Amino acid sequence: MLNLCINARDAMPDGGTITITTENIEIDEVTARALSLAPGQYVRLCVRDEGTGRATQRRMSAFYPKRTGRFEEIAKLD
């Protein structure tokens, strides 16, 4: 959460608002199956900021394992 908020802050060099909300939700069987989850109660966490967003290339690589360093840790275990 802290890293997420720091990134949001950095995306707003001229200031802005970071909004964090939570919501209790119920996931039915059909939705759960589509998401590979068990049906039941979950908490939805939403973090929203007024930042400028990321360039397309950076946005496409946001979840690439090498960005976190985790890829190298896993590779060392093999």
N, CA, C and O of each residue as an XYZ file, in Angstrom:
312
protein
N       0.830     -1.188      0.000
C       0.000      0.000      0.000
C       0.876      1.253      0.000
O       0.608      2.208     -0.729
N       1.912      1.238      0.816
C       2.777      2.413      0.890
C       3.407      2.699     -0.469
O       3.402      3.842     -0.927
N       3.950      1.669     -1.115
C       4.580      1.864     -2.420
C       3.569      2.355     -3.450
O       3.881      3.217     -4.272
N       2.368      1.810     -3.403
C       1.317      2.234     -4.323
C       1.005      3.722     -4.142
O       0.861      4.452     -5.123
N       0.902      4.163     -2.902
C       0.612      5.574     -2.626
C       1.783      6.473     -2.985
O       1.577      7.592     -3.456
N       3.009      6.006     -2.773
C       4.185      6.788     -3.164
C       4.207      6.960     -4.677
O       4.482      8.054     -5.170
N       3.920      5.894     -5.420
C       3.864      5.995     -6.873
C       2.774      6.965     -7.314
O       2.973      7.747     -8.244
N       1.628      6.917     -6.651
C       0.528      7.835     -6.982
C       0.951      9.270     -6.707
O       0.687     10.165     -7.510
N       1.604      9.488     -5.578
C       2.089     10.835     -5.243
C       3.052     11.336     -6.305
O       2.962     12.483     -6.741
N       3.975     10.474     -6.723
C       4.970     10.863     -7.709
C       4.352     11.174     -9.071
O       4.943     11.900     -9.870
N       3.173     10.631     -9.334
C       2.483     10.886    -10.601
C       1.751     12.223    -10.584
O       1.153     12.627    -11.581
N       1.806     12.912     -9.429
C       1.115     14.209     -9.298
C       2.115     15.278     -8.852
O       2.025     15.765     -7.725
N       3.065     15.650     -9.711
C       4.092     16.608     -9.292
C       3.535     17.979     -8.895
O       4.173     18.713     -8.141
N       2.362     18.319     -9.394
C       1.760     19.611     -9.047
C       0.709     19.482     -7.959
O      -0.079     20.404     -7.749
N       0.687     18.349     -7.265
C      -0.296     18.132     -6.204
C      -1.522     17.428     -6.736
O      -1.677     17.239     -7.942
N      -2.387     17.046     -5.825
C      -3.606     16.346     -6.204
C      -4.127     15.545     -5.038
O      -3.698     15.743     -3.901
N      -5.041     14.648     -5.307
C      -5.677     13.854     -4.269
C      -5.491     12.371     -4.550
O      -5.654     11.915     -5.681
N      -5.143     11.616     -3.496
C      -5.112     10.157     -3.549
C      -6.311      9.694     -2.725
O      -6.446     10.073     -1.561
N      -7.174      8.884     -3.317
C      -8.358      8.383     -2.623
C      -8.251      6.869     -2.483
O      -8.038      6.160     -3.467
N      -8.399      6.381     -1.259
C      -8.370      4.947     -0.985
C      -9.739      4.563     -0.444
O     -10.208      5.133      0.541
N     -10.382      3.587     -1.095
C     -11.688      3.132     -0.627
C     -11.683      1.609     -0.520
O     -10.930      0.926     -1.214
N     -12.530      1.096      0.357
C     -12.738     -0.345      0.466
C     -14.236     -0.610      0.403
O     -15.057      0.255      0.707
N     -14.564     -1.832      0.000
C     -15.969     -2.210     -0.122
C     -16.078     -3.718      0.078
O     -15.288     -4.475     -0.487
N     -17.031     -4.154      0.862
C     -17.320     -5.582      0.988
C     -18.132     -5.998     -0.235
O     -19.126     -5.360     -0.582
N     -17.693     -7.079     -0.885
C     -18.411     -7.565     -2.067
C     -18.647     -9.067     -1.951
O     -17.935     -9.772     -1.235
N     -19.646     -9.532     -2.659
C     -19.969    -10.956     -2.731
C     -19.702    -11.410     -4.162
O     -20.246    -10.837     -5.106
N     -18.873    -12.430     -4.326
C     -18.564    -12.967     -5.650
C     -19.386    -14.237     -5.843
O     -19.228    -15.208     -5.103
N     -20.265    -14.219     -6.847
C     -21.104    -15.389     -7.108
C     -20.304    -16.472     -7.843
O     -19.157    -16.253     -8.233
N     -20.913    -17.619     -8.021
C     -20.209    -18.763     -8.619
C     -19.745    -18.495    -10.044
O     -18.633    -18.871    -10.414
N     -20.580    -17.856    -10.839
C     -20.231    -17.596    -12.244
C     -19.028    -16.659    -12.322
O     -18.070    -16.932    -13.046
N     -19.078    -15.562    -11.581
C     -17.975    -14.602    -11.578
C     -16.719    -15.225    -10.994
O     -15.621    -15.032    -11.514
N     -16.886    -15.980     -9.903
C     -15.741    -16.625     -9.255
C     -15.031    -17.566    -10.229
O     -13.802    -17.586    -10.294
N     -15.794    -18.330    -10.972
C     -15.215    -19.265    -11.936
C     -14.421    -18.495    -13.001
O     -13.326    -18.911    -13.380
N     -14.970    -17.384    -13.477
C     -14.291    -16.577    -14.501
C     -12.992    -15.969    -13.969
O     -12.055    -15.736    -14.732
N     -12.939    -15.713    -12.663
C     -11.755    -15.101    -12.055
C     -10.839    -16.113    -11.376
O      -9.837    -15.739    -10.767
N     -11.184    -17.393    -11.483
C     -10.426    -18.469    -10.809
C     -10.350    -18.240     -9.300
O      -9.292    -18.389     -8.687
N     -11.482    -17.879     -8.719
C     -11.588    -17.672     -7.280
C     -12.667    -18.576     -6.708
O     -13.469    -19.149     -7.447
N     -12.681    -18.698     -5.409
C     -13.784    -19.389     -4.741
C     -14.910    -18.370     -4.555
O     -14.640    -17.208     -4.250
N     -16.166    -18.786     -4.734
C     -17.253    -17.844     -4.475
C     -17.273    -17.482     -2.997
O     -16.850    -18.266     -2.147
N     -17.764    -16.297     -2.704
C     -17.858    -15.880     -1.300
C     -17.644    -14.388     -1.136
O     -17.744    -13.617     -2.091
N     -17.348    -14.001      0.091
C     -17.183    -12.590      0.421
C     -15.719    -12.179      0.278
O     -14.805    -12.907      0.667
N     -15.530    -10.990     -0.292
C     -14.204    -10.420     -0.509
C     -14.246     -8.943     -0.148
O     -15.313     -8.358      0.035
N     -13.070     -8.360     -0.052
C     -12.956     -6.917      0.132
C     -12.312     -6.350     -1.123
O     -11.257     -6.814     -1.554
N     -12.952     -5.346     -1.703
C     -12.400     -4.666     -2.875
C     -11.658     -3.424     -2.374
O     -12.204     -2.629     -1.608
N     -10.429     -3.273     -2.809
C      -9.598     -2.124     -2.456
C      -9.369     -1.317     -3.717
O      -8.945     -1.862     -4.736
N      -9.643     -0.032     -3.660
C      -9.470      0.840     -4.815
C      -8.584      2.010     -4.408
O      -8.843      2.678     -3.407
N      -7.541      2.252     -5.191
C      -6.672      3.412     -4.980
C      -6.748      4.237     -6.253
O      -6.478      3.739     -7.346
N      -7.113      5.488     -6.104
C      -7.291      6.372     -7.257
C      -6.515      7.659     -7.005
O      -6.492      8.170     -5.885
N      -5.881      8.178     -8.048
C      -5.183      9.453     -7.915
C      -5.501     10.330     -9.113
O      -6.101      9.878    -10.088
N      -5.097     11.579     -9.030
C      -5.337     12.536    -10.100
C      -4.090     12.741    -10.942
O      -3.902     13.800    -11.540
N      -3.233     11.715    -10.986
C      -1.966     11.807    -11.701
C      -2.126     11.810    -13.207
O      -3.226     11.660    -13.739
N      -1.006     11.983    -13.875
C      -0.996     12.089    -15.334
C      -0.997     10.746    -16.022
O      -1.201     10.682    -17.234
N      -0.775      9.667    -15.288
C      -0.733      8.344    -15.889
C       0.664      8.015    -16.375
O       1.603      8.788    -16.186
N       0.786      6.865    -16.997
C       2.085      6.405    -17.486
C       2.094      6.414    -19.001
O       1.053      6.306    -19.649
N       3.289      6.545    -19.551
C       3.447      6.404    -20.995
C       3.046      4.976    -21.367
O       3.171      4.065    -20.548
N       2.571      4.778    -22.578
C       2.072      3.469    -23.001
C       3.093      2.365    -22.771
O       2.735      1.305    -22.258
N       4.357      2.582    -23.136
C       5.374      1.545    -22.986
C       5.565      1.167    -21.523
O       5.691     -0.018    -21.213
N       5.590      2.132    -20.620
C       5.737      1.843    -19.189
C       4.514      1.126    -18.661
O       4.637      0.226    -17.831
N       3.347      1.503    -19.121
C       2.112      0.868    -18.674
C       2.089     -0.605    -19.076
O       1.619     -1.448    -18.312
N       2.591     -0.918    -20.264
C       2.591     -2.290    -20.751
C       3.534     -3.180    -19.936
O       3.313     -4.387    -19.850
N       4.578     -2.604    -19.341
C       5.557     -3.407    -18.612
C       5.358     -3.353    -17.099
O       6.214     -3.835    -16.358
N       4.272     -2.791    -16.630
C       4.069     -2.582    -15.198
C       4.113     -3.873    -14.400
O       4.571     -3.861    -13.257
N       3.656     -4.979    -14.954
C       3.595     -6.230    -14.204
C       4.626     -7.257    -14.664
O       4.554     -8.426    -14.285
N       5.573     -6.826    -15.470
C       6.632     -7.729    -15.913
C       7.505     -8.076    -14.714
O       7.968     -7.167    -14.026
N       7.750     -9.364    -14.434
C       8.462     -9.765    -13.216
C       9.814     -9.095    -13.009
O      10.206     -8.861    -11.866
N      10.534     -8.781    -14.073
C      11.849     -8.166    -13.911
C      11.775     -6.795    -13.251
O      12.743     -6.361    -12.628
N      10.661     -6.117    -13.375
C      10.542     -4.780    -12.770
C      10.615     -4.848    -11.249
O      11.033     -3.881    -10.613
N      10.224     -5.952    -10.662
C      10.200     -6.056     -9.207
C      11.458     -6.680     -8.630
O      11.679     -6.632     -7.421
N      12.293     -7.274     -9.499
C      13.461     -7.984     -9.009
C      13.129     -9.417     -8.621
O      14.036    -10.218     -8.398
N      11.875     -9.747     -8.538
C      11.439    -11.086     -8.141
C      11.902    -12.132     -9.148
O      12.209    -13.262     -8.769
N      11.954    -11.770    -10.422
C      12.371    -12.701    -11.458
C      13.776    -13.231    -11.170
O      14.021    -14.431    -11.288
N      14.700    -12.340    -10.792
C      16.067    -12.749    -10.493
C      16.111    -13.668     -9.275
O      16.881    -14.628     -9.254
N      15.291    -13.385     -8.262
C      15.255    -14.235     -7.063
C      14.795    -15.639     -7.416
O      15.373    -16.616     -6.941
N      13.763    -15.752     -8.241
C      13.236    -17.049     -8.641
C      14.273    -17.786     -9.485
O      14.463    -18.990     -9.310
N      14.943    -17.088    -10.390
C      15.939    -17.707    -11.263
C      17.093    -18.300    -10.449
O      17.629    -19.345    -10.815
N      17.479    -17.649     -9.356
C      18.563    -18.152     -8.520
C      18.190    -19.460     -7.843
O      19.069    -20.263     -7.527
N      16.896    -19.690     -7.613
C      16.446    -20.896     -6.945
C      16.495    -22.115     -7.853
O      16.553    -23.243     -7.364
N      16.473    -21.912     -9.162
C      16.464    -23.029    -10.114
C      17.773    -23.682    -10.253
O      17.910    -24.635    -11.020
